[in-house]
Amino acid sequence: MLESGEMISLKLKGEEDNLSSRNPLADIILGVVIPSIILMNLSSPDILGYYLALFMALVFPLGLGIYRYLKARKMNLFAILGFSSVILTGILGLLGANKLFFAFKEALIPSIFALAFLISMKTKKPLIISLFLNEKLLDVNLIEEKVYEKSLYRKFNNIVLCTNLFFVASFALSAILNFVLAVIILQSPPQSAAFLEELGRMNFISFPVIMVPVVVISILAVIYFYVATSNLLEVSMDEITKKNKKNKSS
């Protein structure tokens, strides 16, 4: 919890890593595209069959998660939840769970993200800082100087927390959309090739269902932060960016 008159720190610790992936294209191909293709096209009895197709679809995202962990020896919140989602999908598939179980599973991960962002608002380092609002992108020294100079701790903290709330809203929306999507798409009997095809289609479609609102709201959140901070500190938006600082030094 922040004390009165204390500013939320925008500086990252040495061991902190950005929550976004270093290779998002690989994540999309191995975690979404290939598993979806296997489930949609190779799950019929005359090709792989239900269980082998399900196993093969899970191998790629699981392998990616294990590789990332062995290479970095650490996993952030997003990686852990993504890994857990894959395992849960496999368990539900093997047990022949009906569509409601899958619908709740699809809504669970973005709901946990929303809850994590919400809980982080009670700490000294809301999750939004690890994503966008840090010294990699901002001239933190200038911002801190202006905030302390004008004693704007509370107002600035409120801007950061409001920006964090944008992400809570985006993940909450994704949870609702994913639940509805699963209920609509999954119509075939469990443990059938048709069910796996629908599961693959749902997996493929659910990625943009999650990403589109997150990306759109992320852009709005960043715009809000820059405009609100610029107005509060009475400096231009260019002045508070890292890019502007680099241009001056060149």
C-alpha positions as CSV (number, residue, x, y, z in Angstrom):
1,M,0.0,0.0,0.0
2,L,1.2,3.5,-0.8
3,E,1.7,6.0,2.1
4,S,0.2,9.4,1.9
5,G,2.4,11.7,-0.3
6,E,4.2,8.8,-1.9
7,M,4.3,8.5,-5.7
8,I,3.8,5.2,-7.5
9,S,7.3,4.2,-8.9
10,L,7.6,3.9,-12.7
11,K,11.1,2.4,-12.4
12,L,11.6,-1.3,-13.0
13,K,13.8,-3.4,-10.7
14,G,16.8,-5.1,-12.3
15,E,15.2,-8.5,-12.3
16,E,11.9,-7.4,-13.6
17,D,11.0,-8.3,-17.1
18,N,8.3,-6.9,-19.4
19,L,5.2,-9.0,-19.3
20,S,4.9,-9.1,-23.1
21,S,6.6,-11.9,-25.0
22,R,10.0,-11.5,-26.6
23,N,8.7,-13.5,-29.6
24,P,5.0,-13.0,-30.0
25,L,4.9,-14.5,-33.5
26,A,6.2,-17.8,-32.2
27,D,3.7,-17.8,-29.4
28,I,0.8,-17.3,-31.9
29,I,2.1,-20.0,-34.3
30,L,2.9,-22.7,-31.7
31,G,0.3,-21.8,-29.2
32,V,-2.7,-21.1,-31.4
33,V,-2.3,-21.7,-35.1
34,I,-0.7,-25.2,-35.2
35,P,-2.9,-26.7,-32.4
36,S,-6.0,-25.2,-34.1
37,I,-5.1,-26.7,-37.5
38,I,-4.5,-30.1,-35.9
39,L,-7.8,-30.1,-34.0
40,M,-9.8,-28.9,-37.0
41,N,-8.2,-31.0,-39.8
42,L,-6.5,-34.1,-38.3
43,S,-8.9,-35.3,-35.6
44,S,-11.1,-37.6,-37.7
45,P,-10.8,-41.4,-37.0
46,D,-9.1,-42.1,-40.3
47,I,-6.3,-39.6,-39.6
48,L,-5.1,-39.1,-36.0
49,G,-8.3,-39.8,-34.0
50,Y,-9.6,-38.0,-31.0
51,Y,-7.0,-38.7,-28.4
52,L,-3.9,-38.5,-30.6
53,A,-5.1,-35.3,-32.2
54,L,-5.7,-33.8,-28.7
55,F,-2.3,-34.9,-27.5
56,M,-0.5,-33.5,-30.6
57,A,-2.4,-30.2,-30.3
58,L,-1.2,-29.9,-26.7
59,V,2.4,-30.8,-27.4
60,F,3.3,-27.5,-29.2
61,P,2.1,-25.0,-26.5
62,L,3.4,-27.2,-23.7
63,G,6.8,-27.6,-25.5
64,L,7.0,-23.8,-25.9
65,G,6.2,-23.2,-22.3
66,I,8.8,-25.8,-21.1
67,Y,11.4,-24.4,-23.5
68,R,10.8,-20.8,-22.3
69,Y,11.1,-21.9,-18.6
70,L,14.3,-23.9,-19.2
71,K,15.9,-21.0,-21.1
72,A,14.9,-18.2,-18.7
73,R,14.5,-20.2,-15.5
74,K,11.5,-18.2,-14.6
75,M,7.9,-17.7,-15.8
76,N,5.8,-14.6,-15.4
77,L,2.1,-14.6,-14.5
78,F,0.9,-14.6,-18.2
79,A,3.1,-17.6,-19.0
80,I,2.0,-19.6,-16.0
81,L,-1.7,-19.0,-16.7
82,G,-1.2,-19.9,-20.4
83,F,0.6,-23.1,-19.4
84,S,-2.2,-23.9,-17.0
85,S,-4.9,-23.3,-19.6
86,V,-3.3,-25.8,-22.0
87,I,-3.1,-28.5,-19.3
88,L,-6.7,-27.8,-18.3
89,T,-7.8,-28.1,-21.9
90,G,-6.1,-31.5,-22.1
91,I,-7.7,-32.8,-18.8
92,L,-11.2,-31.6,-19.9
93,G,-10.7,-33.2,-23.3
94,L,-9.6,-36.6,-21.8
95,L,-12.5,-36.6,-19.4
96,G,-15.1,-35.8,-22.1
97,A,-16.3,-32.7,-20.4
98,N,-19.3,-30.9,-22.0
99,K,-19.2,-27.4,-23.5
100,L,-20.1,-25.6,-20.2
101,F,-16.8,-26.8,-18.6
102,F,-14.9,-25.5,-21.6
103,A,-16.8,-22.2,-21.6
104,F,-15.9,-21.6,-17.9
105,K,-12.3,-22.6,-18.7
106,E,-12.1,-20.1,-21.6
107,A,-13.5,-17.4,-19.3
108,L,-11.2,-18.3,-16.4
109,I,-7.9,-17.1,-17.8
110,P,-8.9,-13.6,-18.8
111,S,-10.8,-13.4,-15.5
112,I,-7.6,-14.2,-13.5
113,F,-5.8,-11.5,-15.6
114,A,-8.5,-9.0,-14.7
115,L,-8.3,-10.0,-11.0
116,A,-4.5,-9.8,-11.0
117,F,-4.5,-6.3,-12.5
118,L,-7.2,-5.3,-10.0
119,I,-5.3,-6.7,-6.9
120,S,-2.1,-5.0,-8.1
121,M,-3.8,-1.6,-7.7
122,K,-3.4,-2.1,-3.9
123,T,0.4,-2.5,-4.3
124,K,3.2,-0.1,-4.9
125,K,3.7,-1.5,-8.5
126,P,0.4,-1.9,-10.5
127,L,0.9,-4.4,-13.3
128,I,0.3,-1.7,-15.9
129,I,3.8,-0.3,-15.1
130,S,5.5,-3.5,-16.2
131,L,3.6,-3.3,-19.5
132,F,3.7,0.4,-20.6
133,L,4.3,2.9,-17.9
134,N,8.0,2.5,-17.1
135,E,11.5,4.0,-17.7
136,K,11.8,2.0,-21.0
137,L,9.3,4.3,-22.6
138,L,9.0,7.4,-20.3
139,D,11.3,10.1,-19.1
140,V,10.7,9.0,-15.5
141,N,13.1,11.5,-14.0
142,L,11.2,14.4,-15.6
143,I,7.9,13.0,-14.4
144,E,9.1,12.4,-10.8
145,E,10.6,15.9,-10.7
146,K,7.4,17.6,-11.8
147,V,5.2,15.5,-9.5
148,Y,7.4,16.2,-6.5
149,E,7.8,19.8,-7.4
150,K,4.1,20.4,-7.5
151,S,3.1,17.9,-4.9
152,L,0.8,16.0,-7.3
153,Y,1.3,12.6,-5.8
154,R,-2.3,11.7,-5.3
155,K,-3.5,13.0,-8.7
156,F,-0.7,11.3,-10.6
157,N,-1.3,8.0,-8.7
158,N,-5.0,8.2,-9.7
159,I,-4.0,8.6,-13.4
160,V,-1.8,5.4,-13.1
161,L,-4.6,3.5,-11.3
162,C,-7.2,4.6,-13.9
163,T,-4.9,3.4,-16.7
164,N,-4.6,0.1,-14.9
165,L,-8.4,-0.1,-14.7
166,F,-8.6,0.0,-18.5
167,F,-6.9,-3.4,-18.6
168,V,-9.2,-4.8,-15.9
169,A,-12.1,-3.8,-18.1
170,S,-10.5,-5.3,-21.3
171,F,-9.9,-8.7,-19.6
172,A,-13.3,-8.8,-18.1
173,L,-14.8,-8.2,-21.5
174,S,-12.7,-10.9,-23.0
175,A,-13.9,-13.4,-20.3
176,I,-17.5,-12.7,-21.2
177,L,-16.9,-12.9,-25.0
178,N,-14.9,-16.2,-24.6
179,F,-17.7,-17.8,-22.5
180,V,-20.3,-16.8,-25.1
181,L,-18.1,-18.0,-27.9
182,A,-17.6,-21.4,-26.4
183,V,-21.3,-21.9,-25.8
184,I,-22.1,-21.0,-29.4
185,I,-19.4,-23.0,-31.1
186,L,-19.2,-26.2,-29.1
187,Q,-22.3,-28.2,-30.1
188,S,-21.2,-31.7,-30.9
189,P,-21.0,-34.6,-28.4
190,P,-17.8,-34.6,-26.2
191,Q,-15.0,-37.0,-27.2
192,S,-16.0,-36.9,-30.9
193,A,-13.9,-35.7,-33.9
194,A,-16.6,-33.1,-34.6
195,F,-16.2,-31.8,-31.0
196,L,-12.4,-31.5,-31.5
197,E,-12.9,-29.6,-34.8
198,E,-15.2,-27.2,-33.0
199,L,-12.6,-26.9,-30.2
200,G,-9.9,-26.0,-32.7
201,R,-12.2,-23.4,-34.3
202,M,-13.0,-22.0,-31.0
203,N,-9.3,-21.9,-30.0
204,F,-8.5,-20.1,-33.3
205,I,-11.3,-17.5,-33.0
206,S,-10.8,-17.0,-29.2
207,F,-7.3,-15.5,-29.7
208,P,-8.6,-12.4,-31.6
209,V,-11.6,-12.3,-29.3
210,I,-9.1,-11.8,-26.4
211,M,-6.5,-9.7,-28.3
212,V,-8.8,-7.2,-30.1
213,P,-10.4,-5.7,-27.0
214,V,-7.0,-5.8,-25.2
215,V,-5.2,-4.1,-28.0
216,V,-7.9,-1.4,-28.5
217,I,-8.3,-0.7,-24.8
218,S,-4.5,-0.7,-24.4
219,I,-4.2,2.0,-27.0
220,L,-6.9,4.0,-25.3
221,A,-5.3,3.5,-21.9
222,V,-1.9,4.7,-23.2
223,I,-3.5,7.7,-24.9
224,Y,-5.4,8.5,-21.7
225,F,-2.2,8.3,-19.6
226,Y,-0.2,10.6,-21.9
227,V,-2.9,13.2,-22.2
228,A,-3.8,13.2,-18.5
229,T,-0.1,13.3,-17.4
230,S,0.7,16.0,-19.9
231,N,-2.2,18.2,-18.6
232,L,-1.5,17.5,-15.0
233,L,2.3,18.3,-15.2
234,E,1.8,21.1,-17.7
235,V,4.4,19.6,-20.1
236,S,4.0,18.4,-23.7
237,M,3.4,14.7,-24.4
238,D,6.7,14.6,-26.3
239,E,8.6,15.8,-23.3
240,I,7.6,12.8,-21.1
241,T,8.6,10.2,-23.7
242,K,11.9,8.4,-23.8
243,K,12.0,9.0,-27.5
244,N,12.2,12.7,-27.1
245,K,15.0,12.3,-24.6
246,K,17.0,10.2,-27.1
247,N,16.5,12.8,-29.8
248,K,17.8,15.6,-27.6
249,S,21.0,13.6,-26.9
250,S,21.7,12.8,-30.5
